[in-house]
Amino acid sequence: MMKIIDLDEHHQPTFFACLEDWSEEMKESGNHKEIWYSKMIENGIRVKLAVDENDVAVGMIQYIPIEHSFVEGEDLYFIFCIWVHGYKKGIGNFQKKGIGKDLLQAAEEDVREKGAKGIVAWGISFPFWMKASWFKKHGYKKVDKQDMAVLMWKSFTKDAIPPKWVKQKKSPQKIAGKVTVTSFKNGWCPAQNLTFERAKRAVAEFGSKVEFKEIDTFQNKTFKEWGITDALYIDEKLVRTGPPPSYKKIKKKIANRVKKLK
């Protein structure tokens, strides 16, 4: 038997690791998500978990009033992510059992009761994690797109205003005579936090030849200045961070740029 519960103190460590507390790799991501969550409580963050008969969390969904997210909108709630554990390792694969659907419905009912005019999610246009097609199957409509990320929503009222992505305003600039590694970190996603930690560690290997710049986008003002939540740039080139690149790969990319320094 599976049931949906609100996040409690007992399950917080599992939530902070996105259900992957068994993973040594996930431990590299630090405590950024825990810090993010503690700050987001006053902004109305909501988390629901799917737990099995042994009280083990196998699925999760986290959402917040859209005004505190990285999407433009009003009187809506935004789903940061929904995830059902799908690995053979750890607790095993619980996907394709209807758990995601149950979590989504629970979140929708919750925000309806809070008077929201709709709920917003984002999905990937390609068939892997957080598929946009999955949300479409559950009644969500596409309203905006940015690269592979599709913004989806379900309105509850006729006067609900469609949300839209916040567009990128500017990109990092290279520091003359050095390799510049710029990492944008919001804190909400352990996978992105993992990239941040690996990049920071890799930069330390090169001494004064490489400059590391951390940009904390938790503050809404900083996020809107850039229009970027989580990203990694080496000099002025964006590094793809989904899935997180390995430490070895990040270090190699930096080393290749260092070789080109005069």
Buried (B, 14 or more C-beta within 10 A) or exposed (E): EBEBBEBEEEBBEBBBBBBBBBBEEBEBBBEBBBBBBEBBEEEEBBBBBBBBEEEBBBBBBBBBBBBBBBBBBEBBBBBBBBBBBBBEEBBEBBBEBEBBBBBBEBBBEBBBEEEBBBBBBBBBEEEEEBBBBBBBEBEBEBBBBBEEBBBBBBBBEEEBBBBBBBEEEEBBEBEEEBBBBBBBBBBBBBBBBBBBBBBBBBBEEBEEBBBBBEBEBBEBEBBBEBBBBBBBBBBEEBBEBBEBBEBEEBBEBBBEBBEEEE
